[in-house]
């Protein structure tokens, strides 16, 4: 719904109703105050537009009407039985599905002194330039397992098509199968489910085209790879998962290499990841080691997530940046979506504090951390050979008004003035380390400094 705020008020107030009573003769010849902040309404068939306004005068308000005859709109606020000198209203203008445009919304304010003020707001068509979308987005490769007995594979297509004006159709084209079908759609959202059989094993180029009622189209091109089953280790519904940077060596890290992913449902997990470079690569593991179950993608189909340590390849993230990652182990699928930095993300000066560090006494502040980007910080130090308080760390600004902490197991980092600190085990390492923190989506690491 668009918010079109019309202020018809010499006092310039909005959203609050003020009532002043009384009528003086000095206002007998004064028309009500009428100021309209917007000069035009741009909308489209089926839309809803909020029109907000305020009418005021020394003479009490008798009525306010909103009229657009061509659309059958004739709404009147009858205030004759009141003695309000200020009246605030909000009206929801519903645009007809068959609306024609270049119309006028006429707002007429009348007072008990017989005076009135008319404001005319032109209504024009807002062109549709947005293409429809598919959720989830299609991967460039889709894997279909062949049944060795029937020599057939089945692809169960299941996605949601959406558009802000209205959907018209979706077309599925697989020329080499051959398969071509167009399905009529309606409404703003539509579930699309189709089952398609493939035979023999092969790579089948496929195009899925969604069209909206305005003629805008979105085209998703992919390869459907029909192949015989691959060997996979058993899949379990783990309590949580970790996403790891396949380009990094876990032995180089004392803390923070394994980034936790929350369980969102049976076999389903969600987490965040910062890709430091283009073509970053990630694996998924249920434990903080890479020796057991390890999930990556099939060497044959880059969209097929599977569990086979030593066989699978890492998932590739094409561009550097922040990402949200969702995986479904049972469905063998994953999705990776780019994340914008939150508006309230901290980017001021930051300091390291904790126990077991060589830069000072336990819980003292380090020197100011080096800012390597808007939201990423580094600090080089070394670890003590022993610490009576153990090894813990957190981050803060100089006045402790912004403090970043973690739970003791280092699964989640968050901003809080009080609470636990991240606990780590240096495993007898006492060399130099690089401590990092990312304040966009909070996460800390401690990495051995390799000369």
C-alpha positions as CSV (number, residue, x, y, z in Angstrom):
1,X,0.0,0.0,0.0
2,X,1.3,3.4,-0.9
3,X,1.3,6.1,1.8
4,X,0.1,9.3,0.2
5,X,-0.1,11.8,3.0
6,X,-2.2,14.8,2.3
7,X,-1.9,17.6,4.8
8,X,-4.9,19.9,4.6
9,X,-4.0,21.9,7.6
10,X,-2.7,25.4,8.1
11,X,-1.1,24.1,11.4
12,X,0.9,21.4,9.5
13,X,0.0,18.5,11.8
14,X,-0.3,14.9,10.8
15,X,-1.4,11.6,12.3
16,X,-2.9,13.2,15.5
17,X,-6.4,14.4,16.0
18,X,-6.7,17.8,17.7
19,X,-10.1,19.1,18.7
20,X,-10.7,22.8,19.4
21,X,-14.2,24.0,20.0
22,X,-15.8,27.4,19.6
23,X,-16.7,29.7,16.7
24,X,-15.9,33.3,16.5
25,X,-17.5,35.8,14.1
26,X,-14.1,36.7,12.8
27,X,-14.0,33.3,11.0
28,X,-17.4,33.8,9.2
29,X,-15.6,34.6,5.9
30,X,-12.6,32.3,6.3
31,X,-12.4,29.1,4.2
32,X,-10.8,26.1,5.9
33,X,-7.0,25.6,5.6
34,X,-6.1,23.2,2.9
35,X,-2.6,22.2,2.1
36,X,-1.8,19.1,0.1
37,X,1.7,17.9,0.3
38,X,1.6,15.5,-2.6
39,X,0.9,16.9,-6.1
40,X,0.1,13.6,-7.8
41,X,-1.0,10.0,-7.0
42,X,0.8,7.4,-9.2
43,X,-0.8,3.9,-8.9
44,X,-2.1,0.9,-10.8
45,X,-5.2,-1.3,-11.0
46,X,-5.9,-3.3,-7.9
47,X,-3.6,-1.1,-5.7
48,X,-4.6,0.5,-2.4
49,X,-3.5,4.0,-1.7
50,X,-3.7,5.6,1.8
51,X,-4.8,9.3,1.6
52,X,-4.2,11.1,4.9
53,X,-5.3,14.6,5.5
54,X,-6.1,17.3,8.1
55,X,-8.7,20.1,7.8
56,X,-8.7,23.1,10.2
57,X,-10.5,26.4,10.6
58,X,-11.8,28.7,13.3
59,X,-15.3,27.8,12.2
60,X,-16.0,24.1,13.0
61,X,-15.7,21.5,10.2
62,X,-19.0,20.3,8.8
63,X,-17.7,17.7,6.2
64,X,-14.8,16.4,4.2
65,X,-15.5,14.5,1.0
66,X,-13.2,12.5,-1.3
67,X,-14.6,12.0,-4.8
68,X,-13.5,10.3,-8.0
69,X,-16.7,9.7,-10.0
70,X,-15.0,7.6,-12.7
71,X,-13.9,5.1,-10.1
72,X,-17.1,5.1,-8.2
73,X,-15.5,6.8,-5.1
74,X,-17.7,9.2,-3.1
75,X,-16.7,9.1,0.5
76,X,-18.0,11.7,3.0
77,X,-16.9,12.3,6.6
78,X,-20.0,14.0,8.1
79,X,-18.9,16.2,11.0
80,X,-22.0,18.3,11.3
81,X,-22.9,17.0,14.7
82,X,-19.4,17.9,16.1
83,X,-17.8,21.2,16.8
84,X,-14.2,20.2,15.8
85,X,-12.0,22.9,14.5
86,X,-9.4,20.4,13.4
87,X,-10.2,17.0,11.8
88,X,-7.6,14.4,10.8
89,X,-8.6,11.5,8.6
90,X,-7.1,8.5,6.8
91,X,-8.9,7.1,3.8
92,X,-7.9,3.9,1.9
93,X,-8.5,4.5,-1.8
94,X,-9.0,1.2,-3.6
95,X,-8.1,1.3,-7.3
96,X,-10.6,-0.7,-9.4
97,X,-9.1,-3.7,-11.3
98,X,-10.5,-2.2,-14.5
99,X,-9.4,1.4,-13.7
100,X,-8.7,3.9,-16.4
101,X,-6.2,6.7,-15.6
102,X,-5.6,10.4,-15.9
103,X,-8.4,10.9,-13.3
104,X,-8.7,13.4,-10.5
105,X,-9.4,12.8,-6.8
106,X,-11.3,15.8,-5.5
107,X,-11.1,16.6,-1.8
108,X,-13.7,19.2,-0.6
109,X,-13.5,20.5,3.0
110,X,-16.6,22.5,4.3
111,X,-17.0,24.5,7.5
112,X,-20.2,25.5,9.3
113,X,-19.7,29.1,8.1
114,X,-20.6,27.8,4.6
115,X,-17.1,28.3,3.3
116,X,-15.3,25.5,1.5
117,X,-11.9,24.6,0.0
118,X,-11.4,22.2,-2.9
119,X,-8.1,20.5,-3.7
120,X,-7.7,18.3,-6.8
121,X,-5.1,15.6,-7.0
122,X,-4.3,14.1,-10.4
123,X,-4.2,10.3,-10.6
124,X,-1.9,8.8,-13.2
125,X,-0.7,5.3,-14.1
126,X,2.5,3.9,-12.5
127,X,4.2,1.8,-15.2
128,X,5.1,-1.8,-14.3
129,X,8.8,-2.3,-14.8
130,X,9.5,-5.2,-12.3
131,X,9.9,-8.7,-13.6
132,X,8.3,-11.6,-11.7
133,X,10.6,-13.8,-9.5
134,X,10.9,-17.5,-8.6
135,X,11.5,-18.6,-5.0
136,X,13.8,-20.3,-4.3
137,X,16.0,-19.2,-7.2
138,X,17.1,-22.0,-9.6
139,X,20.6,-23.3,-9.4
140,X,22.5,-23.4,-12.7
141,X,22.6,-27.2,-12.5
142,X,19.8,-29.6,-11.3
143,X,20.6,-33.2,-10.5
144,X,18.1,-36.0,-11.3
145,X,18.9,-39.6,-10.2
146,X,18.1,-42.3,-12.6
147,X,16.4,-45.5,-11.5
148,X,18.7,-48.3,-12.7
149,X,15.7,-50.7,-13.3
150,X,13.4,-48.4,-15.2
151,X,16.2,-46.3,-16.6
152,X,14.1,-43.2,-15.8
153,X,14.7,-40.2,-13.6
154,X,12.1,-37.9,-12.1
155,X,12.4,-34.1,-11.5
156,X,9.9,-32.7,-9.1
157,X,9.7,-29.0,-9.9
158,X,8.4,-27.0,-6.9
159,X,8.7,-23.2,-6.6
160,X,6.7,-20.1,-5.9
161,X,6.2,-17.5,-8.6
162,X,5.6,-13.9,-7.4
163,X,4.9,-10.5,-8.9
164,X,3.8,-7.1,-7.5
165,X,1.1,-6.5,-10.1
166,X,-0.1,-10.0,-11.1
167,X,1.1,-13.2,-12.7
168,X,0.1,-14.4,-16.2
169,X,1.9,-17.7,-17.0
170,X,5.0,-19.9,-16.6
171,X,6.6,-21.8,-19.4
172,X,8.9,-24.8,-19.0
173,X,11.0,-25.7,-22.1
174,X,13.4,-28.7,-22.4
175,X,14.0,-29.0,-26.2
176,X,16.1,-32.1,-26.1
177,X,13.6,-34.2,-24.1
178,X,11.4,-32.8,-25.8
179,X,9.1,-31.0,-23.3
180,X,7.3,-27.7,-23.6
181,X,4.4,-26.6,-21.4
182,X,2.8,-23.3,-20.5
183,X,0.8,-23.0,-17.3
184,X,-1.6,-20.1,-16.7
185,X,-1.2,-18.3,-13.4
186,X,-3.1,-15.6,-11.6
187,X,-2.8,-13.5,-8.5
188,X,0.4,-12.1,-6.9
189,X,1.7,-15.4,-5.8
190,X,1.3,-18.9,-7.3
191,X,2.8,-22.3,-6.4
192,X,4.2,-24.2,-9.4
193,X,4.6,-27.9,-9.1
194,X,5.3,-30.3,-12.0
195,X,6.8,-33.8,-12.4
196,X,8.9,-34.4,-15.4
197,X,10.5,-37.8,-16.4
198,X,14.0,-38.0,-18.0
199,X,15.5,-40.8,-20.1
200,X,18.2,-41.7,-21.0
201,X,21.0,-40.3,-18.8
202,X,22.2,-37.0,-20.3
203,X,22.5,-33.2,-19.7
204,X,19.2,-31.4,-20.7
205,X,19.2,-27.6,-21.1
206,X,16.1,-26.2,-19.6
207,X,14.5,-22.7,-19.6
208,X,11.7,-21.6,-17.2
209,X,10.0,-18.3,-18.1
210,X,7.6,-16.5,-15.9
211,X,5.5,-13.7,-17.4
212,X,3.4,-11.1,-15.5
213,X,0.2,-9.4,-16.6
214,X,2.2,-6.4,-17.9
215,X,4.3,-8.5,-20.2
216,X,7.5,-8.5,-18.1
217,X,9.4,-11.8,-18.1
218,X,12.1,-13.5,-16.1
219,X,14.0,-16.4,-17.6
220,X,15.9,-18.9,-15.6
221,X,18.3,-21.1,-17.6
222,X,19.8,-24.3,-16.2
223,X,21.1,-27.8,-17.0
224,X,19.2,-30.8,-15.8
225,X,21.7,-33.6,-15.3
226,X,20.1,-37.0,-15.3
227,X,22.5,-39.6,-14.0
228,X,22.7,-42.9,-12.1
229,X,22.9,-42.7,-8.3
230,X,26.2,-41.7,-6.6
231,X,27.5,-43.3,-3.5
232,X,26.7,-41.3,-0.4
233,X,27.2,-41.8,3.3
234,X,24.2,-41.9,5.7
235,X,22.5,-38.6,6.4
236,X,21.5,-37.6,9.9
237,X,19.3,-34.9,11.4
238,X,22.1,-33.2,13.4
239,X,21.5,-30.8,16.2
240,X,23.5,-28.2,14.3
241,X,26.0,-27.7,11.4
242,X,29.1,-25.7,10.7
243,X,30.1,-23.9,7.5
244,X,33.8,-23.7,6.9
245,X,36.1,-21.9,4.4
246,X,37.6,-24.6,2.2
247,X,40.4,-22.3,1.1
248,X,41.7,-22.1,4.7
249,X,43.5,-24.7,6.8
250,X,41.6,-25.4,10.0
251,X,44.9,-26.2,11.8
252,X,45.9,-22.5,11.3
253,X,43.0,-21.5,13.6
254,X,42.7,-21.5,17.3
255,X,39.1,-20.3,17.4
256,X,36.4,-19.3,14.9
257,X,37.1,-21.5,11.9
258,X,33.9,-23.4,12.3
259,X,31.0,-21.0,11.9
260,X,27.8,-22.4,13.4
261,X,24.5,-22.9,11.5
262,X,21.2,-23.1,13.4
263,X,18.9,-26.0,12.9
264,X,15.7,-24.6,11.3
265,X,13.8,-27.9,10.8
266,X,14.4,-31.5,10.2
267,X,17.6,-31.8,8.2
268,X,17.5,-28.0,7.5
269,X,20.1,-25.5,8.7
270,X,20.7,-21.8,8.2
271,X,23.8,-19.6,8.8
272,X,25.9,-16.7,7.6
273,X,29.3,-16.5,6.0
274,X,31.7,-13.8,4.8
275,X,33.4,-14.6,1.5
276,X,36.7,-12.8,1.7
277,X,37.5,-13.3,-2.0
278,X,35.7,-14.1,-5.3
279,X,35.3,-17.8,-5.9
280,X,35.3,-18.6,-2.1
281,X,34.6,-22.2,-1.4
282,X,32.8,-23.8,1.6
283,X,32.0,-27.2,3.1
284,X,29.5,-28.1,5.7
285,X,30.2,-30.4,8.7
286,X,28.3,-31.4,11.9
287,X,31.4,-31.4,14.0
288,X,34.4,-29.1,14.6
289,X,36.6,-31.3,12.5
290,X,36.8,-32.4,8.8
291,X,37.5,-36.0,9.4
292,X,33.9,-37.4,9.6
293,X,30.8,-36.4,7.8
294,X,31.5,-33.7,5.2
295,X,28.9,-32.2,2.9
296,X,29.7,-30.6,-0.4
297,X,28.4,-30.9,-4.0
298,X,28.6,-33.7,-6.4
299,X,31.4,-33.5,-9.0
300,X,28.8,-34.1,-11.6
301,X,26.1,-31.7,-10.5
302,X,27.1,-28.4,-8.8
303,X,23.6,-28.0,-7.2
304,X,23.4,-31.5,-5.5
305,X,24.5,-31.4,-1.9
306,X,25.7,-34.7,-0.5
307,X,27.7,-36.4,2.3
308,X,30.8,-38.1,1.0
309,X,34.1,-37.0,2.5
310,X,36.9,-37.2,-0.1
311,X,34.4,-37.3,-3.0
312,X,32.4,-34.1,-2.8
313,X,33.6,-30.8,-4.0
314,X,33.2,-27.5,-2.0
315,X,30.3,-25.1,-2.9
316,X,31.6,-22.1,-4.7
317,X,30.5,-18.5,-3.9
318,X,31.3,-16.4,-7.0
319,X,31.6,-12.9,-5.4
320,X,33.1,-11.7,-2.2
321,X,30.7,-10.4,0.4
322,X,28.3,-11.4,3.1
323,X,25.9,-14.3,2.5
324,X,23.0,-16.1,4.1
325,X,23.3,-19.9,3.5
326,X,20.4,-22.4,3.8
327,X,21.0,-26.2,3.4
328,X,18.5,-29.1,3.3
329,X,20.5,-32.3,3.8
330,X,17.6,-34.7,3.0
331,X,16.6,-32.8,-0.1
332,X,20.2,-32.5,-1.2
333,X,19.8,-28.8,-1.9
334,X,21.3,-25.5,-0.8
335,X,20.7,-21.8,-1.5
336,X,23.1,-18.9,-1.0
337,X,21.8,-15.3,-1.0
338,X,23.7,-12.0,-0.7
339,X,23.2,-10.0,2.4
340,X,23.3,-6.2,2.8
341,X,25.1,-4.8,5.8
342,X,22.6,-3.9,8.5
343,X,22.0,-0.1,8.8
344,X,22.8,-0.2,12.5
345,X,26.0,-2.2,12.2
346,X,28.8,-0.8,14.3
347,X,31.9,0.6,12.5
348,X,33.6,2.8,15.2
349,X,36.9,2.1,17.0
350,X,37.2,-1.3,18.6
351,X,39.5,-3.0,21.1
352,X,40.3,-6.5,22.1
353,X,40.1,-7.7,25.8
354,X,40.2,-11.0,27.6
355,X,42.6,-13.3,29.3
356,X,45.7,-15.2,28.2
357,X,47.0,-12.5,25.8
358,X,50.5,-11.0,26.0
359,X,49.6,-7.4,25.4
360,X,48.7,-6.7,29.0
361,X,47.1,-7.9,32.2
362,X,43.9,-10.1,32.0
363,X,40.9,-8.0,31.0
364,X,42.9,-5.0,30.0
365,X,42.2,-3.3,26.7
366,X,44.5,-3.8,23.7
367,X,45.6,-0.9,21.6
368,X,43.1,0.1,19.0
369,X,42.4,-2.7,16.5
370,X,43.3,-2.1,12.8
371,X,40.3,-1.5,10.6
372,X,40.9,-3.4,7.4
373,X,37.4,-2.5,6.0
374,X,34.3,-0.7,7.2
375,X,33.3,-3.6,9.5
376,X,36.3,-5.8,9.8
377,X,39.0,-5.4,12.4
378,X,42.4,-7.1,13.1
379,X,44.9,-7.1,16.0
380,X,48.2,-8.9,16.2
381,X,49.4,-10.2,19.6
382,X,50.7,-13.4,21.1
383,X,49.4,-15.8,23.7
384,X,50.8,-16.5,27.2
385,X,52.1,-19.9,27.9
386,X,49.6,-20.2,30.8
387,X,46.7,-18.3,32.2
388,X,45.1,-18.7,35.6
389,X,41.9,-17.3,34.3
390,X,41.9,-19.5,31.2
391,X,41.7,-18.2,27.7
392,X,38.7,-15.9,26.9
393,X,38.1,-12.9,24.7
394,X,35.6,-10.2,23.7
395,X,35.6,-6.8,21.9
396,X,34.5,-3.4,23.0
397,X,34.8,0.3,22.2
398,X,36.9,2.5,24.6
399,X,33.9,3.4,26.8
400,X,32.4,-0.1,26.9
401,X,29.1,1.3,25.5
402,X,29.3,-1.2,22.6
403,X,30.5,-4.7,23.6
404,X,30.5,-7.8,21.5
405,X,30.4,-11.2,23.3
406,X,29.9,-14.8,22.5
407,X,28.4,-17.8,24.3
408,X,31.1,-19.9,25.9
409,X,31.0,-22.5,23.0
410,X,31.5,-19.7,20.5
411,X,28.4,-20.6,18.4
412,X,26.9,-17.1,18.4
413,X,28.4,-13.6,18.7
414,X,26.1,-10.8,19.8
415,X,26.2,-7.3,21.3
416,X,25.5,-7.1,25.0
417,X,26.9,-5.1,27.9
418,X,27.0,-8.2,30.2
419,X,27.3,-11.9,29.7
420,X,29.8,-14.6,28.8
421,X,32.9,-14.3,26.7
422,X,34.2,-16.6,24.0
423,X,36.3,-19.4,25.5
424,X,39.2,-20.9,23.5
425,X,41.9,-23.5,23.9
426,X,45.3,-22.7,22.4
427,X,46.4,-26.3,22.8
428,X,49.9,-25.2,24.1
429,X,50.4,-22.7,21.2
430,X,52.1,-19.6,22.5
431,X,53.2,-17.9,19.2
432,X,51.9,-14.8,17.5
433,X,48.2,-14.7,16.5
434,X,45.9,-12.4,14.5
435,X,42.6,-11.8,16.2
436,X,39.8,-10.6,13.9
437,X,36.3,-9.4,14.3
438,X,33.5,-8.6,11.9
439,X,30.8,-6.3,13.2
440,X,28.5,-6.5,10.3
441,X,27.3,-10.0,11.2
442,X,29.3,-10.4,14.4
443,X,32.0,-13.1,14.3
444,X,35.4,-13.4,15.9
445,X,38.4,-15.6,15.0
446,X,41.9,-16.2,16.4
447,X,44.4,-17.4,13.7
448,X,48.0,-18.4,14.1
449,X,50.3,-15.9,12.4
450,X,52.4,-17.9,9.8
451,X,55.5,-16.1,8.8
